[in-house]
Amino acid sequence: MSTLTDPPTIKASTFLNLLALIAIGLGASVGPLDFAVNIAFPAISAAFQIQTQTIRWVALFYVLTYGSLVLWFGALGDRIGHLRVFRFGLVLGALAFTLCAVSPFYGWLLAARVLQGISAALILSCGPALVTFLFAENERTRALSVYGSMAALATVAAPIIGGFSIEWMGWTGVYWIRVPIVLVALACLAIHHPGLQRTSAVAQGSAKAKATQSTTRLLLGTLRSNSNFGWVNVSCVIIQLCSFSIPLILPYYLIRVLHWGSVQSGALLVAWALGGLAGAAVTPALVRRFGLNQSGFIAACFCCLGFVAICLWSASVSILLMVVSIALQGVGIGLFQVVYSDWMMADLPPQSRGVAGSLAVLTRMLGIVTGAVCWLWLVDRGEASALAAGQTPEAAFLAGYQQLHYVVASVSVGFFTLSCFKRGLWIRAAPSP
């Protein structure tokens, strides 16, 4: 019999499992596919005649919205069913992408990005939980690795899609391209799958059998009882904070310093995304060999190595160094995201799987928001100082870009060096799933 502490896994045909995976992967892809918008930042800036710093609000309105709602939508999925919440997010997403694409002025675009953020929160809060219902409980790491790989595949596609869609339709293409994706996901989810349909019954049965603990009380209680819980969450914020410097600023560096086009810029970011795919794919094997704790530290080391390597970039940087640098960082973040999600699901009770899956989105939001504010300010400050010193605009931007990555490397290396002094954080094996 199923219990509250052992979520049931209902067997389905291979075809239904594959269809469910495709549907969840396509639906959840709207999150990582938003990296295509980063490729469009210069085009959006030109279309609405806004300054570089102002473009941050395109990211912030979206990220702040989904980040502030995702935890509560995850808890909602735990109560009324993850599939129901996921589907509604897809419907809302189709509307939001359309409104973004037809924006006649900048304020309209920002308002549509808020609607897109609500949609993303609904989808991403319940995606990880849905995937785990397709696998046995002792294969939770594998389930999250599959989910992470699907997200990484979308990240691989995002720069390519972004580059070609901008060439084809202008900046609006990065939004139009996602409308058919969510519609296909909805069509696939319309086919009955017993494992996914069961999630609603489990959620409703849990609510009737046992009073649901509030999300805030659950997290505070875990924080008090588990000394590593807070450190792991802060580690994820630091990883996301530093990693966001790549999609946020790199397109400007490639266009303003190296004079690349949108397609070339998107192609380079594929190396970063492929690194993330590789990191997510090898996570189950690495966790079996080293455990969650040590695997998390290995991931952090890859990230730090990538940031240090980016500090070596200049106006005449070799393509090989660029590819190796961002691929190393991509491997680190892809590995860390799966390890972190698995760690949260191990630390929180099974009936709070929506909350556990949502934490990865929440910590990502905190890192992105902080990065959007700090990193653009650092670049502008360094650029202004170089211009005041008489440098050319191109050389001044490069100076600001290099200053940014010195800070990024220092923050990441400094934090994870400090974290090594926390006893039992990276060395002791995490509890078995």
LUMDRENFI-38697 format. One record per residue (C-alpha): residue in one letter; x, y, z. Coordinates in Angstrom, 2 decimals. Layout:
BEGIN
titi->A | east->X | north->Y | up->Z
...
! end
This chain:
BEGIN
titi->M | east->0.00 | north->0.00 | up->0.00
titi->S | east->1.07 | north->3.56 | up->-0.59
titi->T | east->1.95 | north->5.72 | up->2.36
titi->L | east->2.57 | north->9.40 | up->2.88
titi->T | east->6.27 | north->8.72 | up->3.14
titi->D | east->6.48 | north->6.50 | up->0.08
titi->P | east->4.93 | north->8.10 | up->-3.01
titi->P | east->3.55 | north->5.40 | up->-5.30
titi->T | east->5.00 | north->4.69 | up->-8.70
titi->I | east->2.35 | north->3.42 | up->-11.07
titi->K | east->3.61 | north->1.30 | up->-13.94
titi->A | east->2.76 | north->2.46 | up->-17.43
titi->S | east->3.73 | north->1.38 | up->-20.92
titi->T | east->7.06 | north->2.49 | up->-22.34
titi->F | east->5.19 | north->4.64 | up->-24.84
titi->L | east->3.22 | north->6.46 | up->-22.12
titi->N | east->6.35 | north->7.02 | up->-20.03
titi->L | east->8.19 | north->8.41 | up->-23.05
titi->L | east->5.25 | north->10.63 | up->-23.95
titi->A | east->5.02 | north->11.91 | up->-20.38
titi->L | east->8.75 | north->12.67 | up->-20.31
titi->I | east->8.49 | north->14.56 | up->-23.60
titi->A | east->5.50 | north->16.55 | up->-22.35
titi->I | east->7.16 | north->17.48 | up->-19.05
titi->G | east->10.45 | north->18.26 | up->-20.79
titi->L | east->8.78 | north->20.46 | up->-23.41
titi->G | east->6.71 | north->22.26 | up->-20.80
titi->A | east->9.63 | north->22.84 | up->-18.44
titi->S | east->11.82 | north->23.94 | up->-21.38
titi->V | east->10.13 | north->27.35 | up->-21.38
titi->G | east->12.36 | north->28.22 | up->-18.40
titi->P | east->15.83 | north->27.46 | up->-19.84
titi->L | east->14.69 | north->28.55 | up->-23.31
titi->D | east->14.41 | north->32.04 | up->-21.85
titi->F | east->18.20 | north->32.23 | up->-22.28
titi->A | east->17.33 | north->32.99 | up->-25.91
titi->V | east->16.08 | north->36.34 | up->-24.64
titi->N | east->19.60 | north->37.13 | up->-23.42
titi->I | east->20.83 | north->36.78 | up->-26.99
titi->A | east->18.13 | north->39.30 | up->-27.95
titi->F | east->19.11 | north->41.88 | up->-25.31
titi->P | east->21.10 | north->44.06 | up->-27.74
titi->A | east->18.26 | north->43.88 | up->-30.30
titi->I | east->15.63 | north->44.73 | up->-27.67
titi->S | east->17.76 | north->47.64 | up->-26.45
titi->A | east->17.91 | north->48.98 | up->-30.00
titi->A | east->14.21 | north->48.36 | up->-30.76
titi->F | east->12.96 | north->50.30 | up->-27.72
titi->Q | east->15.90 | north->52.74 | up->-27.68
titi->I | east->16.85 | north->52.00 | up->-24.09
titi->Q | east->20.21 | north->52.04 | up->-22.33
titi->T | east->22.15 | north->48.91 | up->-21.40
titi->Q | east->21.30 | north->49.18 | up->-17.69
titi->T | east->17.57 | north->49.46 | up->-18.45
titi->I | east->17.53 | north->46.05 | up->-20.12
titi->R | east->17.94 | north->44.46 | up->-16.69
titi->W | east->14.21 | north->44.95 | up->-16.06
titi->V | east->13.39 | north->42.46 | up->-18.80
titi->A | east->15.14 | north->39.84 | up->-16.69
titi->L | east->14.14 | north->41.19 | up->-13.28
titi->F | east->10.37 | north->41.49 | up->-13.89
titi->Y | east->10.31 | north->37.87 | up->-15.06
titi->V | east->12.67 | north->36.42 | up->-12.47
titi->L | east->11.25 | north->38.31 | up->-9.49
titi->T | east->7.75 | north->37.18 | up->-10.39
titi->Y | east->8.43 | north->33.47 | up->-10.73
titi->G | east->10.93 | north->33.47 | up->-7.88
titi->S | east->8.48 | north->35.02 | up->-5.44
titi->L | east->5.68 | north->32.62 | up->-6.39
titi->V | east->7.37 | north->29.31 | up->-7.17
titi->L | east->7.61 | north->28.04 | up->-3.58
titi->W | east->3.92 | north->28.66 | up->-2.95
titi->F | east->2.91 | north->27.10 | up->-6.26
titi->G | east->5.01 | north->24.06 | up->-5.34
titi->A | east->3.08 | north->23.81 | up->-2.06
titi->L | east->-0.15 | north->24.25 | up->-4.04
titi->G | east->0.86 | north->21.32 | up->-6.25
titi->D | east->1.44 | north->19.22 | up->-3.12
titi->R | east->-2.14 | north->19.99 | up->-2.08
titi->I | east->-4.23 | north->19.89 | up->-5.27
titi->G | east->-2.02 | north->17.89 | up->-7.64
titi->H | east->1.15 | north->18.74 | up->-9.54
titi->L | east->-0.31 | north->17.91 | up->-12.95
titi->R | east->-3.19 | north->20.37 | up->-12.54
titi->V | east->-0.82 | north->23.22 | up->-11.64
titi->F | east->1.59 | north->22.29 | up->-14.45
titi->R | east->-1.15 | north->22.31 | up->-17.10
titi->F | east->-2.52 | north->25.69 | up->-16.07
titi->G | east->1.00 | north->27.10 | up->-16.29
titi->L | east->1.27 | north->25.92 | up->-19.90
titi->V | east->-2.01 | north->27.58 | up->-20.88
titi->L | east->-0.95 | north->30.84 | up->-19.26
titi->G | east->2.46 | north->30.56 | up->-20.92
titi->A | east->1.00 | north->30.49 | up->-24.43
titi->L | east->-0.84 | north->33.73 | up->-23.67
titi->A | east->2.21 | north->35.38 | up->-22.08
titi->F | east->4.57 | north->34.60 | up->-24.97
titi->T | east->2.08 | north->36.02 | up->-27.46
titi->L | east->1.71 | north->39.24 | up->-25.47
titi->C | east->5.51 | north->39.61 | up->-25.22
titi->A | east->5.91 | north->39.18 | up->-28.98
titi->V | east->3.32 | north->41.82 | up->-29.89
titi->S | east->4.60 | north->44.43 | up->-27.40
titi->P | east->4.22 | north->47.92 | up->-28.97
titi->F | east->6.28 | north->49.64 | up->-26.25
titi->Y | east->8.71 | north->48.74 | up->-23.44
titi->G | east->6.19 | north->48.98 | up->-20.60
titi->W | east->3.92 | north->46.47 | up->-22.33
titi->L | east->6.83 | north->44.04 | up->-22.67
titi->L | east->7.61 | north->44.31 | up->-18.94
titi->A | east->3.96 | north->43.68 | up->-18.02
titi->A | east->3.87 | north->40.63 | up->-20.29
titi->R | east->7.08 | north->39.39 | up->-18.65
titi->V | east->5.27 | north->39.45 | up->-15.30
titi->L | east->2.57 | north->37.20 | up->-16.76
titi->Q | east->5.30 | north->34.97 | up->-18.17
titi->G | east->6.85 | north->34.80 | up->-14.70
titi->I | east->3.56 | north->33.56 | up->-13.21
titi->S | east->3.39 | north->30.90 | up->-15.90
titi->A | east->6.99 | north->29.82 | up->-15.28
titi->A | east->6.36 | north->29.56 | up->-11.53
titi->L | east->3.38 | north->27.27 | up->-12.12
titi->I | east->5.34 | north->25.05 | up->-14.52
titi->L | east->8.75 | north->24.89 | up->-12.84
titi->S | east->7.36 | north->24.39 | up->-9.34
titi->C | east->5.83 | north->21.03 | up->-10.26
titi->G | east->8.08 | north->19.76 | up->-13.07
titi->P | east->10.61 | north->17.95 | up->-10.83
titi->A | east->7.85 | north->16.33 | up->-8.76
titi->L | east->6.06 | north->15.06 | up->-11.88
titi->V | east->9.22 | north->13.43 | up->-13.23
titi->T | east->9.87 | north->11.57 | up->-9.97
titi->F | east->6.45 | north->9.90 | up->-10.27
titi->L | east->7.63 | north->8.22 | up->-13.48
titi->F | east->10.49 | north->6.43 | up->-11.67
titi->A | east->10.77 | north->4.17 | up->-8.63
titi->E | east->11.63 | north->6.01 | up->-5.42
titi->N | east->15.09 | north->4.42 | up->-5.23
titi->E | east->15.79 | north->5.95 | up->-8.65
titi->R | east->15.10 | north->9.54 | up->-7.53
titi->T | east->18.60 | north->10.73 | up->-8.50
titi->R | east->18.15 | north->9.21 | up->-11.95
titi->A | east->14.74 | north->10.90 | up->-12.31
titi->L | east->16.17 | north->14.30 | up->-11.43
titi->S | east->19.14 | north->13.68 | up->-13.73
titi->V | east->16.71 | north->13.02 | up->-16.60
titi->Y | east->14.84 | north->16.21 | up->-15.73
titi->G | east->18.10 | north->18.15 | up->-15.48
titi->S | east->19.24 | north->16.74 | up->-18.82
titi->M | east->15.99 | north->17.82 | up->-20.46
titi->A | east->16.47 | north->21.32 | up->-19.08
titi->A | east->20.09 | north->21.29 | up->-20.26
titi->L | east->18.99 | north->20.22 | up->-23.76
titi->A | east->16.68 | north->23.22 | up->-23.81
titi->T | east->19.59 | north->25.39 | up->-22.70
titi->V | east->21.68 | north->23.94 | up->-25.54
titi->A | east->18.93 | north->24.80 | up->-27.99
titi->A | east->18.24 | north->28.28 | up->-26.54
titi->P | east->21.27 | north->30.12 | up->-27.99
titi->I | east->20.80 | north->28.47 | up->-31.38
titi->I | east->17.08 | north->29.15 | up->-31.43
titi->G | east->17.70 | north->32.66 | up->-30.16
titi->G | east->20.27 | north->33.46 | up->-32.83
titi->F | east->18.27 | north->32.10 | up->-35.77
titi->S | east->14.89 | north->33.39 | up->-34.57
titi->I | east->16.33 | north->36.92 | up->-34.25
titi->E | east->17.76 | north->36.66 | up->-37.77
titi->W | east->14.39 | north->35.42 | up->-39.04
titi->M | east->11.79 | north->37.44 | up->-37.08
titi->G | east->13.76 | north->40.01 | up->-35.09
titi->W | east->13.76 | north->40.05 | up->-31.29
titi->T | east->10.10 | north->38.91 | up->-31.14
titi->G | east->11.15 | north->35.52 | up->-32.48
titi->V | east->12.49 | north->34.46 | up->-29.06
titi->Y | east->8.89 | north->34.61 | up->-27.82
titi->W | east->6.95 | north->33.39 | up->-30.86
titi->I | east->9.05 | north->30.22 | up->-31.02
titi->R | east->7.79 | north->29.04 | up->-27.62
titi->V | east->4.04 | north->29.26 | up->-28.32
titi->P | east->3.89 | north->26.00 | up->-30.34
titi->I | east->6.16 | north->24.30 | up->-27.80
titi->V | east->3.72 | north->24.74 | up->-24.91
titi->L | east->0.80 | north->23.76 | up->-27.13
titi->V | east->2.49 | north->20.48 | up->-28.07
titi->A | east->3.23 | north->19.82 | up->-24.38
titi->L | east->-0.44 | north->20.36 | up->-23.55
titi->A | east->-1.49 | north->17.97 | up->-26.30
titi->C | east->0.84 | north->15.26 | up->-24.99
titi->L | east->-0.39 | north->15.71 | up->-21.41
titi->A | east->-3.98 | north->15.23 | up->-22.61
titi->I | east->-3.22 | north->11.49 | up->-23.02
titi->H | east->-3.92 | north->9.59 | up->-19.80
titi->H | east->-0.86 | north->8.43 | up->-17.83
titi->P | east->-1.65 | north->6.55 | up->-14.58
titi->G | east->1.49 | north->7.71 | up->-12.79
titi->L | east->0.85 | north->11.39 | up->-13.47
titi->Q | east->-2.90 | north->11.19 | up->-12.90
titi->R | east->-2.19 | north->9.55 | up->-9.57
titi->T | east->-0.40 | north->12.67 | up->-8.28
titi->S | east->-3.71 | north->14.49 | up->-7.72
titi->A | east->-5.15 | north->11.63 | up->-5.73
titi->V | east->-2.03 | north->11.35 | up->-3.61
titi->A | east->-2.04 | north->15.08 | up->-2.89
titi->Q | east->-5.71 | north->15.10 | up->-1.92
titi->G | east->-5.36 | north->11.93 | up->0.15
titi->S | east->-2.39 | north->13.38 | up->2.02
titi->A | east->-4.32 | north->16.55 | up->2.84
titi->K | east->-7.22 | north->14.56 | up->4.26
titi->A | east->-5.12 | north->12.06 | up->6.21
titi->K | east->-2.78 | north->14.54 | up->7.83
titi->A | east->-2.84 | north->18.27 | up->8.48
titi->T | east->-0.48 | north->19.87 | up->6.03
titi->Q | east->2.44 | north->21.65 | up->7.61
titi->S | east->2.87 | north->25.23 | up->6.43
titi->T | east->5.70 | north->25.77 | up->3.97
titi->T | east->7.39 | north->28.38 | up->6.16
titi->R | east->7.23 | north->26.18 | up->9.25
titi->L | east->8.54 | north->23.20 | up->7.28
titi->L | east->11.57 | north->25.10 | up->5.99
titi->L | east->12.35 | north->26.76 | up->9.32
titi->G | east->12.09 | north->23.43 | up->11.11
titi->T | east->14.45 | north->21.78 | up->8.62
titi->L | east->16.86 | north->24.71 | up->8.94
titi->R | east->16.97 | north->24.31 | up->12.72
titi->S | east->17.34 | north->20.53 | up->12.71
titi->N | east->19.80 | north->20.22 | up->9.80
titi->S | east->22.92 | north->22.37 | up->10.04
titi->N | east->23.84 | north->21.73 | up->6.39
titi->F | east->20.47 | north->22.78 | up->4.95
titi->G | east->21.18 | north->26.52 | up->5.08
titi->W | east->24.72 | north->26.16 | up->3.74
titi->V | east->23.57 | north->24.12 | up->0.74
titi->N | east->20.89 | north->26.68 | up->-0.15
titi->V | east->23.33 | north->29.59 | up->0.15
titi->S | east->25.80 | north->27.62 | up->-1.99
titi->C | east->23.18 | north->27.33 | up->-4.71
titi->V | east->22.50 | north->31.07 | up->-4.56
titi->I | east->26.25 | north->31.78 | up->-4.97
titi->I | east->26.52 | north->29.36 | up->-7.90
titi->Q | east->23.53 | north->30.95 | up->-9.65
titi->L | east->24.70 | north->34.50 | up->-8.82
titi->C | east->28.10 | north->33.99 | up->-10.39
titi->S | east->26.83 | north->31.87 | up->-13.30
titi->F | east->24.32 | north->34.51 | up->-14.40
titi->S | east->27.22 | north->36.78 | up->-15.37
titi->I | east->27.70 | north->34.57 | up->-18.45
titi->P | east->24.30 | north->34.87 | up->-20.20
titi->L | east->23.78 | north->38.43 | up->-18.94
titi->I | east->27.00 | north->40.07 | up->-20.16
titi->L | east->28.62 | north->37.63 | up->-22.62
titi->P | east->26.38 | north->38.60 | up->-25.61
titi->Y | east->27.46 | north->42.25 | up->-25.21
titi->Y | east->31.14 | north->41.19 | up->-25.06
titi->L | east->30.82 | north->39.08 | up->-28.20
titi->I | east->29.06 | north->41.84 | up->-30.16
titi->R | east->30.86 | north->44.95 | up->-28.87
titi->V | east->34.40 | north->43.59 | up->-28.45
titi->L | east->34.69 | north->40.65 | up->-30.86
titi->H | east->32.08 | north->42.02 | up->-33.33
titi->W | east->30.24 | north->38.72 | up->-33.66
titi->G | east->26.68 | north->38.37 | up->-34.95
titi->S | east->23.69 | north->36.87 | up->-33.12
titi->V | east->24.11 | north->33.43 | up->-34.69
titi->Q | east->27.82 | north->33.27 | up->-33.79
titi->S | east->27.09 | north->34.43 | up->-30.24
titi->G | east->24.39 | north->31.82 | up->-29.84
titi->A | east->26.71 | north->29.11 | up->-31.17
titi->L | east->29.36 | north->29.90 | up->-28.53
titi->L | east->26.82 | north->29.69 | up->-25.72
titi->V | east->26.04 | north->26.17 | up->-26.91
titi->A | east->29.38 | north->25.10 | up->-25.39
titi->W | east->28.16 | north->26.36 | up->-22.01
titi->A | east->24.84 | north->24.57 | up->-22.41
titi->L | east->26.50 | north->21.33 | up->-23.57
titi->G | east->28.64 | north->21.45 | up->-20.45
titi->G | east->25.45 | north->21.70 | up->-18.39
titi->L | east->23.99 | north->18.73 | up->-20.24
titi->A | east->27.11 | north->16.65 | up->-19.58
titi->G | east->27.12 | north->17.63 | up->-15.90
titi->A | east->23.45 | north->16.67 | up->-15.44
titi->A | east->23.91 | north->13.38 | up->-17.30
titi->V | east->26.86 | north->12.13 | up->-15.20
titi->T | east->25.29 | north->13.06 | up->-11.86
titi->P | east->23.81 | north->9.62 | up->-11.00
titi->A | east->27.16 | north->7.88 | up->-11.52
titi->L | east->29.02 | north->10.55 | up->-9.56
titi->V | east->26.54 | north->10.45 | up->-6.67
titi->R | east->26.79 | north->6.66 | up->-6.48
titi->R | east->30.58 | north->6.95 | up->-6.30
titi->F | east->31.02 | north->9.95 | up->-4.00
titi->G | east->27.63 | north->10.73 | up->-2.43
titi->L | east->25.64 | north->13.96 | up->-2.68
titi->N | east->27.96 | north->16.02 | up->-0.50
titi->Q | east->31.21 | north->15.36 | up->-2.31
titi->S | east->29.51 | north->15.52 | up->-5.71
titi->G | east->28.25 | north->19.00 | up->-4.81
titi->F | east->31.76 | north->20.15 | up->-3.97
titi->I | east->33.15 | north->18.69 | up->-7.21
titi->A | east->30.50 | north->20.67 | up->-9.09
titi->A | east->31.49 | north->23.87 | up->-7.26
titi->C | east->35.14 | north->23.30 | up->-8.20
titi->F | east->34.25 | north->23.02 | up->-11.90
titi->C | east->32.31 | north->26.29 | up->-11.66
titi->C | east->35.20 | north->28.08 | up->-9.98
titi->L | east->37.70 | north->26.82 | up->-12.55
titi->G | east->35.50 | north->28.16 | up->-15.33
titi->F | east->35.23 | north->31.60 | up->-13.71
titi->V | east->38.99 | north->31.82 | up->-13.20
titi->A | east->39.59 | north->30.87 | up->-16.84
titi->I | east->37.19 | north->33.60 | up->-18.06
titi->C | east->39.38 | north->36.15 | up->-16.26
titi->L | east->42.02 | north->35.44 | up->-18.93
titi->W | east->39.84 | north->36.64 | up->-21.81
titi->S | east->40.91 | north->39.70 | up->-23.79
titi->A | east->40.15 | north->41.41 | up->-27.11
titi->S | east->42.28 | north->38.74 | up->-28.86
titi->V | east->41.16 | north->35.69 | up->-26.87
titi->S | east->41.36 | north->32.34 | up->-28.62
titi->I | east->38.12 | north->30.51 | up->-29.36
titi->L | east->39.56 | north->27.37 | up->-27.71
titi->L | east->40.05 | north->29.19 | up->-24.38
titi->M | east->36.53 | north->30.62 | up->-24.60
titi->V | east->34.95 | north->27.23 | up->-25.27
titi->V | east->36.93 | north->25.45 | up->-22.53
titi->S | east->36.17 | north->28.19 | up->-19.98
titi->I | east->32.42 | north->28.26 | up->-20.36
titi->A | east->32.19 | north->24.48 | up->-20.89
titi->L | east->33.93 | north->23.90 | up->-17.53
titi->Q | east->31.54 | north->26.28 | up->-15.82
titi->G | east->28.59 | north->24.65 | up->-17.61
titi->V | east->29.58 | north->21.19 | up->-16.37
titi->G | east->29.75 | north->22.56 | up->-12.85
titi->I | east->26.35 | north->24.22 | up->-12.83
titi->G | east->24.64 | north->21.28 | up->-14.59
titi->L | east->26.01 | north->18.87 | up->-12.01
titi->F | east->25.30 | north->21.16 | up->-9.06
titi->Q | east->21.66 | north->21.75 | up->-10.01
titi->V | east->20.84 | north->18.03 | up->-10.05
titi->V | east->22.78 | north->17.37 | up->-6.84
titi->Y | east->21.06 | north->20.29 | up->-5.13
titi->S | east->17.55 | north->19.18 | up->-6.19
titi->D | east->18.24 | north->15.63 | up->-5.02
titi->W | east->19.64 | north->16.96 | up->-1.74
titi->M | east->16.49 | north->19.01 | up->-1.09
titi->M | east->14.23 | north->16.03 | up->-1.78
titi->A | east->16.31 | north->13.91 | up->0.60
titi->D | east->16.10 | north->16.53 | up->3.37
titi->L | east->12.37 | north->17.32 | up->3.04
titi->P | east->9.48 | north->14.83 | up->3.49
titi->P | east->8.10 | north->13.09 | up->0.37
titi->Q | east->4.68 | north->14.72 | up->0.70
titi->S | east->6.42 | north->18.10 | up->0.22
titi->R | east->8.00 | north->17.18 | up->-3.09
titi->G | east->6.61 | north->20.26 | up->-4.80
titi->V | east->8.25 | north->22.50 | up->-2.21
titi->A | east->11.55 | north->20.61 | up->-2.53
titi->G | east->11.55 | north->20.96 | up->-6.31
titi->S | east->10.64 | north->24.64 | up->-6.07
titi->L | east->13.65 | north->25.50 | up->-3.90
titi->A | east->15.97 | north->25.10 | up->-6.88
titi->V | east->13.98 | north->27.75 | up->-8.76
titi->L | east->13.82 | north->30.05 | up->-5.72
titi->T | east->17.57 | north->30.00 | up->-5.08
titi->R | east->18.19 | north->30.50 | up->-8.79
titi->M | east->15.97 | north->33.58 | up->-8.67
titi->L | east->17.85 | north->35.03 | up->-5.70
titi->G | east->21.15 | north->34.58 | up->-7.53
titi->I | east->19.86 | north->36.04 | up->-10.81
titi->V | east->18.24 | north->39.09 | up->-9.21
titi->T | east->21.39 | north->39.89 | up->-7.25
titi->G | east->23.52 | north->39.33 | up->-10.35
titi->A | east->21.31 | north->41.50 | up->-12.58
titi->V | east->21.68 | north->44.39 | up->-10.14
titi->C | east->25.35 | north->43.99 | up->-9.23
titi->W | east->26.99 | north->42.74 | up->-12.42
titi->L | east->25.60 | north->45.41 | up->-14.77
titi->W | east->26.53 | north->48.07 | up->-12.24
titi->L | east->30.09 | north->46.74 | up->-12.05
titi->V | east->30.45 | north->46.67 | up->-15.83
titi->D | east->29.09 | north->50.20 | up->-16.19
titi->R | east->31.34 | north->51.46 | up->-13.41
titi->G | east->34.45 | north->49.92 | up->-14.95
titi->E | east->33.47 | north->51.18 | up->-18.41
titi->A | east->32.88 | north->54.72 | up->-17.13
titi->S | east->36.26 | north->54.79 | up->-15.38
titi->A | east->38.04 | north->53.60 | up->-18.52
titi->L | east->36.23 | north->56.19 | up->-20.67
titi->A | east->37.23 | north->58.92 | up->-18.22
titi->A | east->40.82 | north->57.73 | up->-18.60
titi->G | east->40.63 | north->58.31 | up->-22.35
titi->Q | east->40.14 | north->54.74 | up->-23.62
titi->T | east->38.04 | north->53.96 | up->-26.69
titi->P | east->34.44 | north->52.74 | up->-26.11
titi->E | east->35.43 | north->49.19 | up->-27.12
titi->A | east->38.45 | north->49.11 | up->-24.79
titi->A | east->36.40 | north->50.71 | up->-22.01
titi->F | east->33.70 | north->48.05 | up->-22.20
titi->L | east->36.35 | north->45.33 | up->-22.17
titi->A | east->37.85 | north->46.86 | up->-19.02
titi->G | east->34.44 | north->46.75 | up->-17.33
titi->Y | east->33.89 | north->43.18 | up->-18.49
titi->Q | east->37.24 | north->42.01 | up->-17.13
titi->Q | east->36.64 | north->43.80 | up->-13.82
titi->L | east->33.32 | north->41.99 | up->-13.50
titi->H | east->34.87 | north->38.56 | up->-13.88
titi->Y | east->37.66 | north->39.27 | up->-11.42
titi->V | east->34.92 | north->39.91 | up->-8.87
titi->V | east->32.89 | north->36.84 | up->-9.96
titi->A | east->35.93 | north->34.56 | up->-9.62
titi->S | east->36.81 | north->36.06 | up->-6.23
titi->V | east->33.27 | north->35.62 | up->-4.87
titi->S | east->32.94 | north->32.00 | up->-6.02
titi->V | east->36.41 | north->30.83 | up->-5.00
titi->G | east->36.24 | north->32.74 | up->-1.71
titi->F | east->32.84 | north->31.36 | up->-0.68
titi->F | east->33.58 | north->27.72 | up->-1.44
titi->T | east->36.98 | north->27.96 | up->0.25
titi->L | east->35.20 | north->29.28 | up->3.34
titi->S | east->32.56 | north->26.54 | up->3.13
titi->C | east->35.28 | north->23.89 | up->3.48
titi->F | east->35.55 | north->24.89 | up->7.17
titi->K | east->31.93 | north->23.79 | up->7.77
titi->R | east->32.33 | north->20.33 | up->9.26
titi->G | east->30.33 | north->17.62 | up->7.50
titi->L | east->29.13 | north->19.83 | up->4.64
titi->W | east->31.11 | north->18.44 | up->1.71
titi->I | east->32.79 | north->15.36 | up->3.21
titi->R | east->30.17 | north->13.36 | up->5.08
titi->A | east->27.92 | north->11.32 | up->2.78
titi->A | east->24.35 | north->12.56 | up->2.56
titi->P | east->21.52 | north->10.29 | up->3.77
titi->S | east->20.65 | north->7.58 | up->1.27
titi->P | east->17.50 | north->8.27 | up->-0.75
! end
